[in-house]
């Protein structure tokens, strides 16, 4: 039936929850609609590691990191490489987020109860030019409780407004149209989907059991990206920039990340920009216990694993583990194969392999120090990594290099790898370890990483010889391309107001989170610095919630 409220939020992920919390704080009545069931509240943010990009924080200073707004701006603009007329608002969003990340962000979130792990992570290390892509310093602040810990304060605020009758959550409501009357936004309509008991992230039915229409003069679209729809990803793929899309990809996000709402917002007069900008990882492994279709997990690698393409050639710098995601993706697409390989040792996996995702890091997710110390400093890799090593089809563990390469060739069924060539490459690399300096860009980068206290403590293994049996066994990991993020999206101004193709505001229509390219229709430009996806959802969701209604 009709429900009159001040604002409707489409999508109960992080951006939508932030927007809804802000709206109701201001006394506005809100309806949140989502096509999935209640188990999926929080959307993709739930599955994340909870990393937030923040600048010049107490955590950084305790780790002896010198950061500043100026340095962060150099890094962001060097990564974004804005080069289009329509980048005007994305660039303004980037500037505004940097101010937020260096200012109000941490105290605001900390006031709601958020806390961060003391070792700040160094993601996207760049590895080419000081003026180019990458983080000059570690800025990835892992929230205690990971993704669920980021969601908790906003879910708590929304539930409190629900209890007082200001906010209604309508799950299994799939929007098909944004309605207009006399040229003005008047509400949303769509299908009520059959109830489902599926667990979070599992694929749910699309059986229609009824219709709905809710009326409101303000609509906030926070429906996420396209990463779960591999056909849409292939269609938007920037071939001239990244080569052809892979025939084989795995999915880093659930099936419901389907991009449906973007087209619906376009029909209501909103414009999208930068749809060819996207962010997919090259270090995906198949989940041995999948939750959604083609479920992939990303390895968050420390800098020491040796990276080979499908035919056994080493990847050139800056295509090093954890340094430059899209340069590596572009390089690998040019090889003509959809997979690549890490070769590493037990010593490396113990210190350097993290798996992205709250469910793969139960110690951080529990928020208990005792668990973290046991998992990160105890014997072996974390339980989650050891489980992948044992059960994951992409992991091969052997005592000798010849046996390892034979196992790699057996796994793909193609005899592409020559053990003698790989042995020569690893022997040459091992010969670089005898001195505290090196001609090898990766070995130099490993030593550079260990100059950062946090990396030395928990993230980067001491340089060692891979072929020395006491560092073994040897491990190979087959890596797949894994979809993740849409960097472009609905074009918005600084108040998250949707803009039409003519650049004029569409009155009453707002967009935030991944649906809006995390702000403005793509505040990352071409490249992300990590921690900026959750950060952008919080920042753009807040702007939408404060401007709508």
N, C-alpha and C positions, 0 to 999 in steps of 0.2 A: 504493500500500500504506500501512499504518499507519506513522506516524512519531511517535515519542514525543519530546517536547521540553518545555521549561519554559513557553514562550510562543509563540503564533502572532501575527504581525503581518499584518493584511490591508490591503495597499496599500503599494507601494514608492515613495511620494512622499516629500517632505521630512519630514513628521511621522513617517511610518513608519520612515524611515532613522534619524532621531534616536532614536526609541524603541528600535529594534533595537540601535543602537550602545551605548546606555546599558545595556540588558539584558545584552548579551554582555560589556560591561566588568565587570559584576557577576558574571560567571561563569555566566550562564544560557544554556541552549541555546535557539536561536530559529529558527523557520521563517518566512520572509517569503513570502507568496503574493500574486500580482498577475495580473489577467486579461490584461494586455498582454505583449508580448515584452520581452526584455532591453534593446532599444534605448530603451525608455521609462522606464528606471530614473530616479527623480527626479521623475516626474510633471510637474505643471504648473509647479513651481518652476523647472524648466529654462528655460521660456519667459519667465521674468520678467526685469525689469530689475535684480533683485537689491537692491532698496531695503529698508532696515531702519529702523524707527522706533526711534531711541535718543535719550536725553535727557542734556544737559549733557556732551557729549563733547569730547575734544581737537579734533576736526574742527570742531565748532561754535565753540569758543573761538577757534581760529585765524581763523575767518571773522567774528569780533567779534559772535557771537550770544550773548546772555545767556539761558540756559535754566535751568530748575530743575524738580525733581520737583513742586513746588507748582503751577507754571505748567502743566506737562504734565497734572496732575490736573484743573485747571480746564478745560483744553481737552478732555480725554477725556470727562469727565462732561457737559460742555456739548454734546458731539457725540452721546454715547450716549443721553442723555435717558431713562435707565432708568425705567420706569413700571409694571412688572408685579411681582406677587408672586414669579413664577418667575425674576425677575432677581436673586435673592439671590446665587446662585453666579456668574452672569455678572459682577456687580458686584465680587465678591471676586476673580475672575480678572483683571478690569481693574486693580484695585489691585495685585495681585501682579505682573502684567506691568509696570506702571509702575515698581515697585520694581526689577524685573529690568533694565528698559531704562535706568534711571538709575544702576544699580549694577553687578551682576556680568556683564551681557550682553556688553559690549564686551571686557573683559579675557578672558572665557571664550572668545569667538569668535576674538579676536586670538591667543590662545594656541594655537589650532588652525591658525593661518596666514591667517586672513581679514584683508583690508585694505580701506580705503574711499577712494573718490575725495574729494579735499579740499574740493570745493565741495558743500556740503550742499543738497539740493533742498527747495524750499518747495511742498509739495503741499497740496491742500484748504485754501486760505487763508481760508475762511470768508466774511468780507465783510459780516456783519450786526452781531452783538453780541459784545462781549468775553466774555460769559457763554454764548454759543451755540456753534454748530458751527465747527470749523476749528482749524488750527494757528496759534498766535500768532507762532511763529518757525519757521524751516526745521528739519526733523528727519529728512528722508528721506536716509539714508546709502546711496549707491550702492556696492555691493561691487565691488571689482576682479574682473573675470571675470563680472560680472552673475549671473544665476541659476545657471549652472554653477559659478561661484565660491562661491556659498552652499552648493551641494550637495557640492562636492569633499571637504571634510574629513569629512563624514558617510559619503559613499560609500567613502572611503579606510578609515575605521574599520570599516565593515561588511565590506568586502572582506578586511581583515586578519583579522577574526573568521571569515570564510568559509574562509580559507586554513588557519586552525588548527582547523577542524572544529566551531566552536561555532555557526555560523550557516549556514543553507541558504536559497538563493533559489529559489523555485519559480514561474517565470513561466508564463504561459498556464494558470494555475490560477484558475478563477473560482468563488468561494464562493457556494453556494446556500443553505446553512443553517449556523447556529451550533448545535452539538449540545449536548444536556444529558443527564446521567445522574443519576437520583435527585435532580433539581432543581439539580444543580451543572453548571457549564460543563465540557464534556468534550472539545471540539474543533470542527473545522469539516469540512464536506463540500461537494462540488460537482463541477463538470465540468472535465475537461482539454480545452482548446481546441486545435484543429489548429495545428501550428507555422506561423509566418508570418515573412516577412523584411521586413515593412513598415518603413519609416523611422519615426523618432520622430514622434509626433503624427498619423500617417496612420491612417485608419480600418482596422481589422483584421477578419478574418473571425470569425464566432461559431460555427464548425463544431465540434461536440462529438465527440471521438474516444475519450473514456473518462471514468472517474469517479475521485475521490480522496477519502480521508478522512485527516485528520491529527488526532492526539490531543494535547491539552494542557489544563491546568487554567486557563490564562490566555490570553485573546484580546484583542488591541489592534486596534480598528477605526480605520484611518487611510486611508479610501477616498475622501476628497474630497467635493465637493459635487454640485450638479445642473446646473451651467451649460451642459453640452453637450447637455442634454435639454430642448429648447425647449418641449415639451408640459408637462413638470413645472414649468418656470419659469412658464409661463402659469397653471398650476393654482394655484401658491402665491402668485401676484402679488397684492399688497395693493391691491385696486381702490379701497377707500374712502380710502386714503392717497395713492396714486400715479396714480389714474385707471385706465383700461382698459389691459391689456397691448397692445403694438403687434402688428399683423398681421405686420409685417415686422421681423425682428430678425436680426442677424448674431451669430456665435458667437465669443466671445473665448477659448474653451477647446476642447480636442479632444473628439471623439465619446465617448471612454471616460469622460468626466466625467458619469456617467449616474445617480448617486444610488441605484443598485441596493442598495448595502449598508446604507443607512439603514433601509430597510424590513425587511431581514433581521435587523438588530440589534434592531429593534422586536419582531419575532416572538420573539426570545430574551429579551424582558422589559425592554428599554431604552426610555426615553421620549425623545421629541424636544420641544423648545420653540422658540418664536420662528421658526417656519418661514416666517412672512410677512415677515421682515426679510431684505432682499437688497440687493445692490450691483451695479448695472449702469451702464455709462457711456453718455454721450450723444454722445461724439466718436469713434464708430467709423467706419472706412473699410474697404471691401472689399479684401482682400488680392489684389493683381494676380497673385500666384504662390501660390495657396492650398495649404495642407498638409492641413487637415481640412475637413469639410463646413461651408459658409457661413462660411468663415474670415475673421474680422474682426481688424483691428489698431486699437488705441486711439491716437489722437494725444494726447500729453501736452503740452498747450498752455501756452505762456507767456501773459501777461495781455493782449496787445495786439490779437488778432484781434477783429473786430466780429462779433457773433453775431446772426443773424436767424432767425426761424422760417420755416416753409415759405411763408408768404404775404408775407414781407418786413418784418414787425414786429421791432423791436429787442427783445432780451431785457432785462428789468429786473434791476438788482442785487438779490440777490447771484448772479444767474445769469450770472456772468462766467467766461471760460475758466480752469479750474483752481481755482475758488473753492468751489463747493458742488454736488457731484455730484447728490445726490437732490433738492434744491430745483429744479435745472435740469431733471431728469427729470420731476418733477411738473408744472412749468410747460409743458414741451413736450408732455406727454401731454394737457394741456387744450386744445392747439391743434387737435386732430383730425387731425394729420398725423404720419407716422412718421419724417420726416426734418427736419433743420434745416441751416443754412448758416453757415460761416465766410467772411468776406471779409477779405483781408489783402493785404500787399505782399510783394515779394521780400525786402525788408529784414526783415520780420517772420519769414518762413519760415526765413531763414538763421539767425536767432538763437534763435527760440522754438519751432520744431517739433521735438519728439522723438517717436519712435515707441516704444510700449511693446514690450518684448520683447528677449531676448538676441540673437536672430538679426537684429534690425533695428539693433543697436548693436555691430557687430563690433569697433569700436575699444575700447569699455569691456570687451567680452567677451574680447578678446585680452589685456587687462591691461597693454598697452604704452603708455607715455606718448607716444611718437612718433606712434602711430596716433591717439590722442585729440586731440592738438594739431592734426594735419593735418585731421582730420574736423571738429572744432568751431571752429577758428579759420581754416581755409583758406577759399578762395573758394567761394561758394555754400552751400547747406545741406549736411547730411551726404549721402553717396552714397545712403543708404537713402531719405532724404526726397526727393532729386532723382529717384530711380527711381520713387517713387510719383507725383511731380508729372508725370512723363513717361508712365508706363504705367497709373496708377490711374484707373479709370473715374469716380471721384468728384471728380477734380481738374480744374479748368478754369483755363487761363492765357491772359490777353488783355491787350492794351495799353490799351484804353479800357474805361470802366465800361459803356457801352451794349453793346459786344460781349460783355463778361463776363456781363451779365444775360441777354442773348439766349442765350448758351451754357448758362446755368443753367436757363432755361426749356426749352431743347431737351433737356437731359439728363433732366428729369423727364417731359417730354411734356405738362406741364400749364402753362398760361400764368398762373402765380400771382403772378409778381413784376413790379412796375411799376418800370421803370428810373428814372423821375422821382422816385418816393418814396424809392428807395434812394440816389439822388444827393443829394437834399435832406438825408437823414440823415447821409451821409458828409461833405458840405460843412459841416454844423453841427458835426460832431465835429472836422473839420480846423481850424475857426475857434478851437477851444479850445487849440490847440497853441502859439499865439503868446505866451501867458503861462505862467509857471511854476506857475500854479494854475488851477483849473477848476471849473465847476459840474457837470461830467460825472463820475459816480461811477467809470466805468471809467478815464478819463484820470487822475483822482486816484489810483486804485489802481495804475496803471502807474508813476506817479511814486513812490508809496509802495514799490513793489516794488524800484525802482532805488536806494532808500536802503539796501537790503541789498547788500553787496559782491558776493556770489555772483551775484545776479540781474543786477547791473550788468555784471559780467565776461562771463557766458556765457549768460544766460537771458532777459533782457528788453531788447528793442530800444529805442534812444533814441527818445522820442516824435517822430513825423514825420507829415507830411501824406500821407494815403493817395492823394489825387488828383494829387499832384505826380509827373509822369512819371519824374523822376530816382530815385524810390523804387520804381519798378515793375520788372517788369510786375505787374498786379493778378492775384490768385489767389482763386478760390472753391473751397471744399471742401464737398461734400455729406456730411452727417454722419448716421450711422445709430445706432440704439440697439444696444449690444453687450453680450451677457450676460457676467457674470464670476463673481460670488461669491454664495454662500449665507451669510448672516450668522448664521442660527439653526442648530440641529442637535441632536445627541444631548446630553442633559442630563448634566453630569458635576460631581463635586465637585473640590476643589483637587488631588487626586491623580490626576485624569483617570479616576476610577472612574465607570462608567456608573450612572445612577440610574434606578429604575423609575418608573412613573406615580405611585406613592405617595411618591416622593422617597427611598426606601430604596435602598442600594447593591445592584447586581446582582453578587454575588460572582464574581470572575474575569473580569468584562467591563470593558474600558477603551476610551476613545475619545479621539482627539486630532486636531488639524489642522482642516481645513474641515468634516469630518464632525461635529465637536463644536462648530461655530460658532467655531473657533479657540480654544476653551477655555470650558467651562461650559455650552455650548449658546448662545453668542452674546455674547462679551465686548465686542463693538463696540456693543451696543445697536442703535440705528437707523442710525448713521453711522460710517464708518471715517475714520481720519486718514492712511491710506496707510503702507506699510512695516510694517503691523501684521498682514498676512496671512502673509508669510514669518516675521515675528517671532513670531506666534501659533503657527505650526506648530512652530517650534523650541522655544518655551517649553512648549507643551502636550505635544509629543512627548517632551521630556525628562522632564516630570512623569510621564507614562505609563510610560516606560522605567524610571524609578526606583521606581515603585510596584508594577508588575506582577511576576509571578514570585515 
